C-alpha cells in the first residue's frame, strides 16, 4: 500500500484537514472529488473508487465527514480501506465521537496522529493504546511527551508496555458469534453464515505469555486428523488465513473456517506447527481472533407471519415466534421488528408474552421479549386501521428482522479448553470465559 495524501472533508466537500505524505499528487486534485461523487449519485451509482486522470480517490463516509485517500499508484485498495477505517477507530478512541466539530476542536492532535499513523504513505503505529502514551489531548503534556518516545514504539512487543502492575491478575475471554440469516417468503433459508470473534480483556502484570487451547486442537488429536487446507497458507502477522478445516462438536463434524484473522501478538509459526495459540497479550481490551463459517445455519428464532389486508380499511398481523435452540438456553432481549404500511394508524396489540409497540417514524411494530427459552412458542397479534389507499408496490415489502442474544452458547460448537498464563514472577491469575451467540443480519421476508 502506498498513499499520497489523506483528507478529511465535510459534507459539502470543504477540506477540514489533510496530510500530504509523498508529494507526488497535486493537493488541488481533491477539488475533483465532490463533483465526481455527485455525478455518480445522479447516475444512481455508489462507487468506492473514483478516478480523475491518473489520480484515484478511495473514500468512506462517517457521520458528517468524508475520509478520502489519494494515490496515483496501483495500490492495494483493501489495505487502503483498512487504514481509513483504522483512522476512524483511532479518532473515535480519542474524541469519543468523530464528527466535524471534534476535528475542528482538535486540529493539533489530529495532525500529530496523522503523522504517527503513516510515514511516507505507509502505515506505521496504528494502535490507539500506544499512541495515547505519547500523543495526548492536553498541549502541555504533548510537549513533554515529545522528548521521550515510549519503548513500545521500537520494542519487539510493540503492542504492550513494560512495567504494568495489577493487584488482582485476571483475563476475561469472550467468544462471540453472530448469526446472519436470510429467509425468503416461502420459508426457505437463502443464505446463512456465522461470524465469530474471540475477544480479550487482560488485566495482567508484567510481560506474561498466554497459551489458548480450543476444542478443535483436542479433536484433531482424538480423530488422528492432520491439518488440512484448501490452499497453502502464506501468512504474515495481522493478515488473513485463507481457509482451514477444523473439527468441531462431539461427533467430529468438519467445519470450514474462512477469513481467519489473528491479532499481531499471536505467534503464527507456533500456530501452524501445533495449532497452539501462543501470545503476549495487549493490555486491556483487544480482539485476539476473528473468523467466518459459511455453512447452513438453522434459524435460532423462527418467525411465521400472516398479514391480511381488508379493502384498504384495516390490516391484521399475526406473528408466531419459536425458539429453535436447546431448551437449556434462553435468548435475552429479543426484538422482532414487523413492517407495517406507512399509512397505518390506531394500533391494537395482543401478545402471549412480552410487549409490542408501534414505531410510526420507522413504519414497524417492535415486539420485545426479555426472556425467550429454547423450544417455546409465542404469539403476537396486531390490528391497524388504513385510512387511505396506498400503492403496495411503491412501498415494497420490507423483511421482518430479529435481534437477540443467547449467553453460554455457540452455534459452531467452538469452546475454550484451557488458558495457560506464564509469567516469570509466577503469580496466579484467574481466566474467565463467556460464550455469546447474537443476531447479525437476521432477516425473514414476508408476503405483505
VODO-545463 format. One record per residue: y, x, z negated of N, C-alpha, C in turn; residue in three letters. Coordinates in steps of 0.05 Angstrom, whole numbers, plus 5000, padded with zeros to 4 digits. Layout:
! VODO-545463
YXZYXZYXZALA ...
END
This chain:
! VODO-545463
497650175000500050005000502550175000UNK 504450105017506950255018509250065023UNK 510950015003513249835005515749985010UNK 517549865025520149985029522149905008UNK 522149635002524049534982523049274971UNK 524149204947523548944934526148804928UNK 526248544934528648384930528048144912UNK 529948064896529747814882532147634891UNK 531447404903533447234915533546964900UNK 535946834901536046554891535146364914UNK 535146104909534045914928535745894953UNK 538245994952540045994976539746244992UNK 538146434982537746684997539646904988UNK 541246864967543047064957541447274941UNK 541947534947540547744933541647774905UNK 539947744885540747774857540448064848UNK 538248184857537748464850535748574870UNK 535848834875534048954894533649244887UNK 531449354899530949644894529849764920UNK 531249964930530350094955528650344947UNK 526150334955524250544946524050774966UNK 524250714992523650925012525950975031UNK 527750785035530050835052529450825082UNK 527050725089526250725117526750455131UNK 527750255115528449995126531249925118UNK 532949845137535649765131535749545111UNK 537249575089537249365068538449105078UNK 540049115100541248875111539148695125UNK 536748805129534648645142533948395125UNK 534548405099533948175082535547925090UNK 537647965105539247735114537747555133UNK 535647665145534047515164531847345151UNK 531347405125529147265111529546965109UNK 531846885099532346595095532346435121UNK 533646535142533446385168530546355178UNK 528946575175526146555184524646355167UNK 525146345141523746155123524545875130UNK 527045825135527945555142526845465169UNK 526645655187525545595214522645505211UNK 521145645195518345575191518045305177UNK 519845255157519844995143520344765163UNK 522244805181522944595201520544545219UNK 518944745224516544715241514144615225UNK 514444565199512244475182510244695176UNK 511144945176509345165170510145305144UNK 508145405130508645585107507345845113UNK 508946045119507846305128508346515106UNK 506246625095506746825073507747095083UNK 507347155109508347405120510047335145UNK 512547425145514347375167515447635177UNK 516047645203516947895215519547855230UNK 521248065229523648075245523648355258UNK 523148365284522748625296520348765285UNK 520749015275518449155263518549155233UNK 520148975222520348945193518848695184UNK 517148725164515448505154516348425126UNK 516548155122517348045096514847915084UNK 514147995060511947865044513247755019UNK 512847505014514447364993512747174976UNK 513747114952512646904936515046754923UNK 514646504916516646354902515846304874UNK 517646354855517146304827519546174814UNK 519245934803521445784792523645754813UNK 526045844807528245824826528846094839UNK 526746254843527146524855525146574877UNK 526046744896524246854916523947154910UNK 521447254908521047544906519947634933UNK 521447824945520847904973520448204974UNK 518248284987517748564993518048615023UNK 519348835030519648905058518149165064UNK 517149185089515749435097515849435128UNK 515749675139515449705168512849845175UNK 510949845155508349965159506249745160UNK 503849825168501549645167500349645139UNK 501749525120500949545092498749345086UNK 497349395064495249215055496648975041UNK 496548745055498048505045497048415018UNK 494448425014493348324988494448484965UNK 494648744968495748914947498748864943UNK 500148814964502948754962503348504945UNK 501748294951501948044936501048084907UNK 499048244903498248304876500448434860UNK 502048614873504248734860506448534854UNK 507048354873509148154869508447974845UNK 505947894843505147724821505147884795UNK 504648144797504848314773507748334764UNK 509648344783512448334776513148094759UNK 512147864769512647604755511447624727UNK 509047724724507747744698509347924679UNK 510248154689511748344671514448224664UNK 515848114683518447994677518247764657UNK 516047604660515647384641515047484613UNK 513547704611512947824585515547914572UNK 517448004587520048104576521947874570UNK 522247684588524347484586523347204579UNK 520747174574519446914568519446724592UNK 521846684604522046514628523346674650UNK 521946694673523146844695524646644713UNK 527246654713528846484730531446634736UNK 533246504751535646634760537346734736UNK 537546574716539246644692538146884677UNK 535546904674534347124660534747394675UNK 534747374702535247614718538147704715UNK 540047514716542847574714543647684687UNK 542247584666542847674639541547944631UNK 539748044648538248284641538148484664UNK 540448524678540448704701539448984695UNK 540449094672539749374665536749404661UNK 535549214646532649224640531049184666UNK 531948994683530548944708530549194726UNK 532849334728532949584744531049794732UNK 531049814706529250014693526349944699UNK 525649684698522849604703522149664732UNK 523949594751523349644779522949934785UNK 524350114770524050394774521350494763UNK 520450374741517950474729515450344742UNK 515750094752513449964763512550084790UNK 514450204804513750314830515250574835UNK 514050764849515251014855514851074885UNK 516951094900516851144929514950954943UNK 515050704935513450504949510550474939UNK 509850624919507050604908507150514879UNK 505350324871505350234843504850464824UNK 506150444801505950664781504950544755UNK 506750494735505950374710506450074711UNK 504349914710504649624713503649474688UNK 502949614667502049484642504549424625UNK 505049164620507449084605507449194577UNK 505149224564505049324537505949614536UNK 505149774556506050054557509050074564UNK 509949904582512749904590514549834566UNK 513649654549515249564527515549784506UNK 513949994508514250214489516750384494UNK 517650384519520050554524522150414541UNK 521650164549523850014562524149764545UNK 526449744531526949524513529249364523UNK 529649134510531948954518534449014501UNK 534249224484536549304468537549564479UNK 540149574487541249804500541150054484UNK 541650034458541650274441538850394440UNK 536850234437534150334436533350454463UNK 534350344484533650434511534450724514UNK 536850804504537751074507536051274491UNK 535251184467533551354450530851394464UNK 529751174475527051194487526951374511UNK 529151414524529151584548528551874542UNK 529051954517528652234510525752304507UNK 524052094502521252154498519551944512UNK 517952024531516251834545513651814529UNK 512651574523510151544508507851684521UNK 506051794504503751944515501951764532UNK 502151504528500351324543500951344573UNK 503351424581504051434609502651664623UNK 502251884608500952114620498152164609UNK 497352004589494752034577492551934596UNK 490152044592487851944607487251654601UNK 487751574576487451294568490251164568UNK 491251114592494051024594494550744584UNK 492450584579492750314571492750274540UNK 492450494526492350474496493850704483UNK 495450644463496950844448495150964426UNK 495751204418494351324396495651244369UNK 494151274348495351224321495450934313UNK 494050754327494150474320492550424294UNK 493650274275492250224250492349924243UNK 490049824234489849554224488449554197UNK 489349374179488049344153485249224156UNK 485049034174482548894180481848924209UNK 479649054216478949114243477148884254UNK 478148764276476748534288476948544318UNK 474948414331475048374360474348084366UNK 476047944381475547674389474847664419UNK 472547554425471647534453471547244462UNK 472947184483472846914495471546924522UNK 469346774525468046734551468946464562UNK 470646464582471846214592470946164621UNK 469845934626469045854653470445604661UNK 471745604685473045374696471345264719UNK 471045004719469344874740471144744761UNK 470844824786472244704808470244514823UNK 470944264826469144074838470843884856UNK 469743834880470943634898468743434906UNK 469043184899467142974905468342774924UNK 466942704946468042524966467742234956UNK 468942044971468941764963466141644962UNK 464241764975461441664974459841774951UNK 461141944935459742054911458242314916UNK 458642434940457242684945459042924938UNK 457943134926459443364919459843534945UNK 462443554953463043704977463344004972UNK 464344074949464644364943464744394912UNK 463744614903463844674874463444974870UNK 464745074850464245354841465145394813UNK 464545624802465245694774467045944775UNK 469245934762470946164759471046244730UNK 470046484724469746564696471346814689UNK 471746854664473147094654472247154626UNK 472247404619471647494591474247614581UNK 475447484561478047584550477647694522UNK 479247894516479048034490481748014475UNK 481448004449483748054432482848254412UNK 483648504415482648724399484648794378UNK 483748814353485448904331483949124317UNK 483849354330482149574320483849824316UNK 483249974296484750224290483550454307UNK 485250654311484350894324483850864354UNK 481951014364481251004393478250944395UNK 477450694390474650624389473450594417UNK 470750634419469350574443467650324438UNK 467850134457466349884455464249864476UNK 461949754469459749714488458949414486UNK 459349284509458748994510456248944526UNK 454448784514451948724528451748424534UNK 451148354559450848084568447948024572UNK 447247764573444447694576443247774603UNK 444847824624443647904649442248174647UNK 443348344630442048614625439348584613UNK 439048404593436548364579434548244598UNK 435348054614433547914632432548094655UNK 434348284663433448484683431048644672UNK 431348714646429248874634426648714631UNK 426948454623424648284618423048224644UNK 424548184666423248104691422548334708UNK 423448574700422848814716424448824742UNK 426448654744428148664769430048894768UNK 430648994791432649204792435149094804UNK 437249234800439849144810439749124841UNK 440748894851440748844880443448754888UNK 444348854911446948774921446748714950UNK 448448524960448548454988449648685005UNK 451648824992452949045007453149284988UNK 453149524997453549754980456149734965UNK 456249814940458749794925460450044929UNK 462849994938464850204940467050124920UNK 466850214895468550104874470350324863UNK 472850254859474650434844475750274821UNK 476950414802477850284778479750054784UNK 479249824772481049604775480649444800UNK 478749514818478349374843475949194841UNK 475349054863473248854863470448964870UNK 468448864856465748894866465448674887UNK 464048734908463648534929461948304919UNK 459348354917457448154908455248284892UNK 454448174869451948274857450448044846UNK 447848084843445947874835445247924806UNK 445447714789444547734762442647504756UNK 440947544736439047344728440147214702UNK 440646954703441646814680439846584673UNK 439846504648438346264640435546344630UNK 434246154617431646204605429446254625UNK 429746154650427646174670428246404689UNK 430146564683430746784701432046694727UNK 433546484727434846384751436746584762UNK 436646624789438346814802440946694809UNK 443146824801445846724807447346944821UNK 448746884843450347084856453147074846UNK 454047284834456747304823458447454844UNK 460647334851462447454872465147514859UNK 466647674874469447744866469547844837UNK 467648004829467548104802469648324799UNK 471348304779473448504775473548584746UNK 473648844741473748954714476549064708UNK 477349054683479749194674479449494679UNK 481549624682481449914688480150074666UNK 479949964642478850114619475750144621UNK 474449974638471549974639470550224655UNK 468550354644467350584657465450484679UNK 466350484703464750364725462150514731UNK 462250774728459850934734457650864714UNK 458350814689456350734669455250464676UNK 456950284684456050014691454150014715UNK 454750184735453050194759450250314752UNK 450250494732447750634725445850454709UNK 446950334687445150194669446149914661UNK 448249814675449249544670450649514643UNK 451249734630452749724604455749714610UNK 457149524597460049514599461149674576UNK 461949924582462950104562465950164567UNK 467550164545470450194550471950244524UNK 474250364526476250394504478250164510UNK 478449964492479949724499482949764496UNK 484549614511487449594505487849464478UNK 490049514466490749384440491749104446UNK 490948914430491848634434490248484455UNK 491548314470490148134489489848264516UNK 487548224529487048324555484748174568UNK 484548184594482348064608480448294616UNK 478048294604476148514609474748484636UNK 474148234644472548194668473047914678UNK 473047884705473147614717471047604739UNK 470247354746468147324766468247044777UNK 466747004799466546744811463646704819UNK 462546464814459846394822460046154841UNK 459346204866459446004887456745854888UNK 456545654872453945514870454345214867UNK 452245064871452444774867452544714837UNK 454644574829455044504801455144204799UNK 453344094782453443814776455943744760UNK 457543554770460043484755459443424726UNK 460743554707460143524679461043254669UNK 463243154680464142884674464242734700UNK 462442534703462242384727463942134726UNK 465442074747467241844748466341654770UNK 466041404763465641194782467940994780UNK 469040914803471340734802471040504821UNK 472040274813472140044830475039944830UNK 476239934853479039864855479339624874UNK 480339404864480539164880483439074882UNK 484339014907487038904911486738614920UNK 488538454910488438164915491038084929UNK 490938064956493137964973495838074964UNK 495938334958498438464950499838324927UNK 498238194910499438064887498738214861UNK 496338324861495538484837493238674846UNK 492838874828490639064832489139094806UNK 486539094808484839134784483139384788UNK 483039544767481739804768479639814746UNK 477239894752475139934733474140224736UNK 474240374715473340654716471240704695UNK 468940824703466840894684466641194684UNK 466641314660466441604657463841664642UNK 462241854652459741924640459542224636UNK 458742304612458442584606455742684615UNK 455742864636453142964646452643244636UNK 452943284611452343544598450643484573UNK 449543694561447643644539448843494516UNK 447143344502448143154482449243304457UNK 448443554454449443704431452343794434UNK 453343784459456043874464457943644465UNK 460543704461462643504461465043614477UNK 465943444496468343514511470843424495UNK 472843604493475243534478477543484497UNK 479443314487481943264502481543204531UNK 479743014536479142924563481442754574UNK 482342814598484442654611483442574639UNK 483242314644482442214670485042094683UNK 485842204705488342104718487541944743UNK 488241684742487541504763490041424779UNK 490141474805492541404820492741104823UNK 495241004824495840714828498040694849UNK 498240464862500340424882503140464870UNK 504940564887507640634877509240394868UNK 508540154878510039914870508639754848UNK 506639874834505239724813507039694789UNK 506739464775508139424750506539244732UNK 507639174709506339004689503539094682UNK 503239344672500539444667499239324642UNK 496639274644495039184621492439354621UNK 491639444597489339624595487339524575UNK 484839594579482739544560480739774562UNK 480239914540478540144540476340124519UNK 473940224525471840234505472240454485UNK 473840654492474640874474477141004485UNK 478641144468481041284477483341104483UNK 485441214496487841064502488541104531UNK 489640894543490640904571493640844572UNK 495040984588497940924591498740964621UNK 500740824628501840834656504041034657UNK 503941214677506041414681507341354708UNK 509441184708510541094734511741314751UNK 512841524739514041734755512041894770UNK 509441884761507342024775505441834790UNK 505841574787504141374800501241414793UNK 500741444767497941454758497641344730UNK 495141274723494441194696492941434684UNK 493741504659492441724645490741604622UNK 488141644625486241544604485441794588UNK 486141784563485642014545483441954525UNK 481542144524479242114505479242384489UNK 479742374463479842614448477142754445UNK 475042584441472342694437470342544454UNK 469042694472467242564492464442704489UNK 462542584474459942704471458342704497UNK 456542894500454842904524452942674525UNK 452442564549450642344553451842064548UNK 454342054539455641794533457041694558UNK 457441424558458941294579461141124567UNK 463441134580465740974570467040824594UNK 468340604588469640444608472640414603UNK 474140394625476940324623477540124645UNK 478939904638479839704657482839694657UNK 484039674681486939654683487639434702UNK 489839294696490839074713493839124719UNK 494539124744497339164752498238934771UNK 500838864769502038684788503038854812UNK 503038724836504038854860506238674872UNK 508738704864510838524873511638544902UNK 511138774915511938804942509538864960UNK 510038854986507938915006508439195015UNK 506439365010506739645018504539715038UNK 505139915055503240005074501440215061UNK 498840135057497040325043496740585058UNK 496740575085496240815100498441025095UNK 500940925091503141115087502941255060UNK 501841115040501641235014499241435012UNK 497341405029495041575027493141495005UNK 491141655000489141594979488741834961UNK 490541864941490242094923487642074907UNK 486542304900484042304885484442264855UNK 482242184842482242184812481842474803UNK 483342564784483042834773482242814744UNK 480743014735479743024707480443294694UNK 481343284669481743524653480043504628UNK 478843724620477243724596476744004587UNK 475644024563474844284551472344244534UNK 470244404539467844384524467344654510UNK 467644664483467144914469464144964465UNK 463545224459460745314454458845254477UNK 459845284502458245204525459245354549UNK 457345464565458045574592456045464612UNK 457145394635455445274656453545474668UNK 454445724672452745934684450546024665UNK 450845984639448946084620449446364611UNK 451646484619452246764611452746764581UNK 451746974567452047004538452647294531UNK 454147324510454547594498452347644479UNK 450647854485448447914468449248104445UNK 451048284450451848464429454548594436UNK 455848684415458348834418458249064398UNK 457949314408457849544391460649674390UNK 461549744366464149864363463750144350UNK 464550354365464050624356466750764353UNK 467350854329469950994323469351224304UNK 470651454308469951694294470251664263UNK 472051494254472351454225470051294213UNK 468551154230466151004222466750744208UNK 469150624212469750374198468050144209UNK 467749934193466349694201468249494214UNK 467449364235469149174249467548924255UNK 468948704255467648444260468248344288UNK 466148294304466548174331466147864329UNK 467847714341467647424342467447334371UNK 465647154376465147064404465646764406UNK 467046674427467546394431466946334461UNK 465646104466465046024493466545764499UNK 467745754522469245514530468745454560UNK 468145204566468045114593470244914596UNK 471844934618474044754622474244674651UNK 475744464656476144374683478144564698UNK 477544604723479444754740480644554759UNK 480144584785480944394805478744184808UNK 478943964793476743774789477743504801UNK 476743444825477743204839475443034849UNK 475842774846473942574857475542374874UNK 474842374900476342194918475441904915UNK 477241724922476741434918477141294945UNK 476241044946476640874969479140704967UNK 480840764947483140604942485040594966UNK 
END
